[in-house]
Amino acid sequence: MKLTPGKRKGLEAVSDSRGVIAAAAMDQRGSLKSAIAKNYCSFTALQTDPLLVKLRSTPEFGQLLSAAKECQKKFLEERDRSKK
């Protein structure tokens, strides 16, 4: 099998020093939407997790990010209220 330099670089970016790729092949949008609805406020992770790079270029990403931000905002407001 022949790999282009770009594909090789991509594979190297997602593999460890032994060349092992640890990944799950699934559509993450539904899982993330469900997690956010259940108060997993993954706002920062959505922006920084390297496994979500492709998701960030989808039309649904903005909606997921907004939902996660709102979830985080509600969590922080509730946390602050409970401290009083």
C-alpha positions in Angstrom: 0.0 0.0 0.0 1.3 3.4 -0.9 0.7 6.4 1.5 0.9 10.0 0.5 3.1 12.2 2.7 0.0 13.9 4.0 -1.7 10.7 5.0 1.6 9.4 6.6 1.8 12.7 8.6 -1.8 12.3 9.7 -1.3 8.7 10.8 1.9 9.7 12.7 0.0 12.5 14.4 -2.6 10.1 15.9 -0.3 7.2 16.8 2.0 6.6 19.7 5.7 5.9 19.6 5.0 2.2 18.6 2.7 3.2 15.8 -0.4 2.2 17.6 -3.6 4.2 17.0 -6.0 4.3 19.9 -9.3 5.6 18.5 -13.0 4.7 18.4 -14.7 4.9 15.0 -18.0 6.5 15.8 -20.0 9.5 15.0 -19.3 11.7 18.1 -22.0 14.3 17.5 -24.9 12.2 18.9 -22.9 11.1 21.9 -21.8 14.6 22.7 -25.2 16.0 22.2 -26.6 13.4 24.7 -23.8 14.0 27.1 -24.3 17.8 27.1 -28.1 17.2 27.7 -27.2 15.1 30.7 -25.0 18.0 32.1 -21.6 16.9 30.9 -20.5 20.5 30.1 -17.6 19.8 27.8 -17.2 23.3 26.5 -13.3 23.4 26.9 -12.9 19.8 25.7 -14.9 20.5 22.5 -12.4 23.3 21.7 -9.2 21.5 22.6 -9.5 17.7 22.4 -7.4 16.5 19.4 -9.8 13.7 18.8 -12.5 16.2 17.9 -10.6 18.0 15.2 -12.9 16.8 12.4 -16.0 17.5 14.4 -15.0 21.2 14.7 -15.4 21.6 10.9 -19.0 20.2 10.8 -22.1 22.5 10.7 -23.3 20.9 13.9 -20.2 21.9 15.9 -21.5 25.5 16.5 -24.7 24.1 18.0 -22.8 21.7 20.2 -20.4 24.4 21.4 -23.3 26.7 22.2 -25.1 24.0 24.1 -22.0 23.1 26.1 -21.3 26.8 26.9 -24.9 27.2 28.1 -24.6 24.0 30.2 -21.3 25.3 31.7 -22.9 28.7 32.5 -25.8 27.1 34.3 -23.5 24.8 36.2 -21.3 27.7 37.4 -24.4 29.8 38.3 -25.7 26.9 40.4 -22.3 26.4 42.0 -22.1 30.0 42.9 -25.6 30.1 44.4 -24.9 27.1 46.5 -21.8 28.8 48.0 -23.9 31.6 49.4 
